[in-house]
């Protein structure tokens, strides 16, 4: 953008002058306003590459300005200037459509990064086709079409996004698309499974450490926040963070800085936070297993990814792409689904969603003959068996309708165990070590159960 112009709205003369000097050194022209009415007049008369507005103004609020820009001048990124530590105002601004926020006293280095990101966002909006990134998310169902539109909108913001959905729906893919379609696309995308990091190593992994700060720290090490600097940090399975890490994570997100273990000073980080979990985070907050303040900080915007059963029309296209991928390098054409096999897929509930579809088809390709997949090759779990595996959680004390039949209680429990083990083996592609870990038992215990239950 040639000679871009910024609008600074603040009733404090010192702040207006500081931003004017800083932005001027970055090659921007700057216009200023000291109140809401003056700002509205300038917005009506000119177009701006970006806008900064104070939270409190003599005749109104910055929130009013943000809502006006979001409604009438959506091409203009707007950032809120908030008082130090006023997290509620920052969150409300992001929800109203603000691109980002700046805390007083203004950190010049952080301000420069914010401006560069905002200008890149405006430039990308002009040159990037609207369908960019859409090819990675297969499907033409209304649910997926709506999801694509929402992703494109969220990509323009810097607001934290909480991606909710069942296991296997593709939450990481959604996070990657938000990153790739936004102004941080050239920066790193760092995904981390919060449940896979041992509790005692979490602080070092996330924030880094200094040489000699603890036994085994033989050199300085950057953490995941530093690795994601200038890009996006995706916190998958965020519900698995222990409470002590939730406290530290909240401070880092609020202050946009980390303090490595053994370090004396905080290190500024410019990171957008995306998070996800298959658990109900709101219920975990109610039961005091997840901090409410962190929940509101990462859940500025919630994005729900629909399960596969809500987008059945996409199954043929998804299945075709999976079969093409499985055929790559095999020297054979992709396997074909018979009409009966496709019909079975279309009527199946897919509790494991897209991930389960991939596993089902990979197994079917290995079992089928003449490169043609029939219903028996799919080995789909009957709906009755799926319901039975859910009974202990849903119907613990259900009187005479519970574990009856010829096998009695022991046979009933064995059936439940069998279904649970077979489901996990399917999800882990028959990797027994991974299955044992997912089931929460030892490898030896899993081997014993497989032999006892006659599972091949």
N, C-alpha and C positions, 0 to 999 in steps of 0.2 A: 504494500500500500504506500503510495507516494505521499510524503508529508502528512502523515495521519494526525488527526486532532483529537485531543482528550478533553473531557469536561470534568472539572473538579468542583464538587459542591460541598462547602464547609463554611461554617460561620466564624471559624478561627482563622485570622489572617496569617498566623505563623504556619499553620498546616497548608493553607493554599499556596504560600510562597515556597515552602519546602517541596511540595509536589510539583510545582511549576518549574523549579530549578532542576529537580531530579529528572522529570520527564523531558525537559528541554535538552538536557545533556544526552538523552537517548534519541534525539532527533524528532521529537514530537512537538507540535504546536499545542498550546494549552489555553483553554478558556475557563473562566471560573464563575461560580455563582455562590451567593452567601445564604440563600434561603430557597424554599420550595417553589415559590411563585416565579422567582428569577430563573430557576433551573428549568421549569416547565416552558418558559418563554424561549430559552436557548435551545431546548430540545425540539421545539416546534419550528425553529428557524434554520437549524443546521443539523448535519449528520456527523456522528462522532465514532471514532474507531474504538473507544472505550470510555468508561465513565467511573468516577469515584464519588461516593456520597457518604457524608457523615451520618451517623445514626440519629442524632438529635439536632434538629434545626429550629430556628426561632418560630417559624409558622407551620411546623408540621414535623414529619419524620422521614428518615431515609428509606424506611419501608415503603412509604407512599411512592417515592421516586422509583424504587426497584419494581414495584408492581406496575407502574405506568410504563417503564421501559420494556418490561417483559410483555406487556399487552400491545403496545403501539410501536416500539422500536426494537423488536426482538433481535435484530442483527447487531445490536450494540451490547457487548459484554459490560456488565456493571459489577463493581466490587463495593462492599460495605466497609466503611472505616468505623471500627468499634473501640470502645474503651478497653483497656487491658483487662483480660480475664472475663469479659462479658460474653460467656459462651452462649447463653440463651439468645442474645441478639444476633450472634453470628449464625446460629442454627436457623432462626426464623428468617434471616435474610436469604440463606441458601434455599430454604423451602419456597420462598417467594420468587426465586428465579435468579438470585445473585450468582455471578460467576465464581466469586471467591470473596474473602474478607481480609482486611488488614487491621492489625491491632495498634493502638497508640501506646507508647511512642513508636513511630513508624520505623521499622527495620529497612534500611535502604537496599541492602542486598536482596532481601525477600521481595521488596517492592519491584525491583528490576526484573526478577524472575517472573513475577506475576504479570508484569506488563508484556514481557516477551511472549508468554503463553497466550495472553489475550489477543495480541496482534496476530499470532500464528493461527489462532482460532478463527479470527475474522477472514484471514487470507484463505484458509482451508475451506471455509464455507462457500467461498466464491468458486473455487476450482474443483472441489471434490464432488463427484456425481452422487446423487441421493441414494443410489443402490450400493454404494461402496461397502464392502464387508458382508452384504446380504447373502452372497453365494455360499458363505461358510455355514449359514443356518438354513438347512433344507426345510422345505415345506411351504405349502400355499394355503394352509388352513387359516381361518380368521384369527385364531389365537396367536399363531406365529406372525401373521401380518401385523397385528397390533403390537406384539413384542418388538418387532423390528423398528416400528415407528418410535416406540418408547426408548429403545436403545439409542437411536439417533439423537433424540432430545437430550438424554442424560449425558451423552458423550460431550456435549457443548459445555456442561457445567463442571465445576470442580467439587461439587457437593459429594460427601460420602454416600454410597449406595449400598443398601443391604439387599442381597439377592436371596430370596427364599424359594424353596421348592423341595420336592422329594428327592431321595437319592437317585442318581442316574439321569436326571433331566437335562444336564448340560449347563450347570451354573458357572463352571469355569469358562466355558465357551462364551457365555454371555458377558462375563467380566472382560475377556480378551477383546470382544467386539466393542465394548464401551471404550476400552483403552485405545484400540486401533482406529476408531472413528473420531477420536478427540485430538486436541492439540498436543497431547503427550505421546502421540504415536511413535515419535522418533526416540523417545526415552525407553528405559527398561520396563518390562512387565514382569514382576516378581511374584509368583504364586507360592504360598506356603500353607501346608496342612497343619493347623495348630494342634491337632490331636496326635501328630507324629513326632513332636519334639518333646523329649523328656523334660519334666517340670524344672529340674535343677539346672538345665542348660538353656532355658527359654530366654532369660535376660541377656545372656551373652549372644545368643543367636539373633535376637531382634535388635539389640542396641550396640553390640560389639564389646570389645574389651581392650585394655592396655596391657602391654607386656609386663609380666610379674604381678598382675592384679590378683591372681589365684594360682594354685598349684597346676602346672601344665600350660599356663599362658606364656608361651615362649616368644611370642611376637604380638604386635598390635593386630587386631582383627576388626574389620568393619562388620556391622550387623546388617540385617535384612533391610532396615530403613535406609541406611546409607547406600546399599546396593540398588535400592529403588529410587534413589534421589533423581528428581527430574522426570519420574515416570509414575508407575502405579504399583501399589502393594496390595495383593489380593489375599485376604485372610480367609482361607477356606476352613470350614468347621470351627468358626470363631467361638461357638458355644463351649468348646473344649478348653478354652483358656482358664487357668486357675484364677481364683479371686485376686491373689497378690499381683499377678501379671495384668489383670484387668485394671487395677489402680494405676500401674505404671504406664499402660497403654493409653489410658485416658489422658494423662498428663502430656505424653508425647504428641497426641493428636491435637490437643488444645494449644500447646506452646510451639508446635512445629519444630521441635528440637529434641535431640536425644543426648543422654549422658552415658558414654561407654563405662563399663565396670572398671573402676580404678581411675577414671578420668576426673579432672577437676572442673572442666568447663563443659557446657552443653554445646553440641554441634548442630547448627541449623540444618533441617532437612525439608526438601520441597517434594512432598509425596501425596498422591491422591489415594485415599483408602476405599477399597471395595471389599465387602465381606459377604460370607455366605454360610449357611448351615442347613441341614435337613431337619433340624430340631425346631420346636416352637419356642423361639427366643422370648416372646412375651410371657409365656408360662414360666420359663426359667427365671425371669425377673420377678414374677409373683411369688415364686418359691424361694427367692433370695439366693439362687444359684448363679445369677448373672446380675451385675451391677446396673441399676436403672440409669445412672448418669452416662455410663458407657453405651448402653443400649440406645439412648436418645442421640448420642453423638455419632454413632455409626449408622443409625437408622434415620438419617435426615430424609432420605427417599427410599421407599421399599419397592422392589421390583420382583413380582412373582413370576416364576417360570412355570408354564403349564405342564402337567404330567402328560404322558403319551396317550392315555385314554381320553384326554380332552382334545386330541388332535389326530384322531384315527385316520383321517383323510391323508395324512402325511406318511403313513406307514409304508405304502408301496414305493414311494420315492426314497425314503430312508433305507428300506431293505435293499433296493437296487444299488444304492451307493455303497452299502456295506459289502454286498456280494462282489461289486467291482473291486473294492479294496482288497478283499480276501483273495481274489484271483490274481492280483498283481504279483508278478514274479513266479507264478506257478506254471506258466506256459500254456494254461488252459483258459478258455473263455469263462466268464462268470457263470456260476451255477444258476439254474432257472427254478423258479417256484411254480409248482402246478397250481391251477386255480383253486384246488381244494386246500393246498398249503397256505396260499395267500388269504383265503377266507378264514382259516384257523387263526392266522396272525391278526386279522382285522377284528376278530371277536374275542381275542385274549385280553385280559385286564392289564398285563404288563406292570406288576407291582415294582419291578426294577427299572422301568422306563426304558430310555434309549440304550442305556448300558446293557440291560437284559436282552433287548432285541439283538444287539451285536453278539452277545454270548450265545444266544439261541441259534443264530445263523451260522456262527463259526462252528458250533458242534454239528449242526445239520450238514454243512459242507463236508465235514469229515465222515459222516455216517451215510450220506446219500450214495446212490448208484447212478451211473450214466450221467453224472453232473446235473441230476434233476432232483429237487427237494420235494418230498411228499410229506403229508401231515405227520406220519409216524416218525420221520426223521427229525422233526422239530422237538419232539419230546416235551411238549408244553405241560406245565403242572395244572391238573384239573382245578376248576374253580372251587370245588368242594374241599380239595386238599389245602388250597390257599386259605379258605375260611377256617379250616380246622387248626392250621398253624397259628391263627390269630386268637383262638379261643382262650388260652390262658390269660392273655392280657385283657381281653374284653369281657370274659365271663368266668371269673375265678370261682365264684360260688353260685353255681347255677342249678343246684338241686339235682333231680333225677335226670335232667337232660344233658349232664356233663359226661364224664368218662364212663360210659356204659358199654354194652356189647360183650362178646364172648371173652375178650382179653382182659376185662376188668381194668382197674386203675393202672397197673403196670403196662398192659398193652397199649392203653391210651397214651401214656407218657412216652412210650417207645415210638409210637407213630408221630407224636409231636417232635421228638428229638430227630427222627429220621427226616421229616420235612425241613426242619431248620438246618440240619447239616447239609442236605442235598441242595438247598437254596444257596447257602454260603459257598459250597463247592462250585456251584454254577457261576456265582458272582466272581469268584477268584480264579475261574478257568481251571478248576481242579488242582490248584496249587495248595497242597495240604498244609504247608507251613503258614501261608497267608490265611488259610481258612481257620486254622487253630487260633491264630492271633485274633481274628475277627470274632470268633466264638468265645474268646476269653478263657480258653483252656490250653493245656500243654499239648505239644505234638504227640507225645506218648498217649495222652488221654484220648485224643482224636483217633489215633490208630486203634485203640481198644474199642471205642464206640463203633468205628467202621466195621470191625470184625464182628462185634456183638450184634449189630443191626443187619449184617449181611450186605453192606453197601460196597459195591465193586468200585 
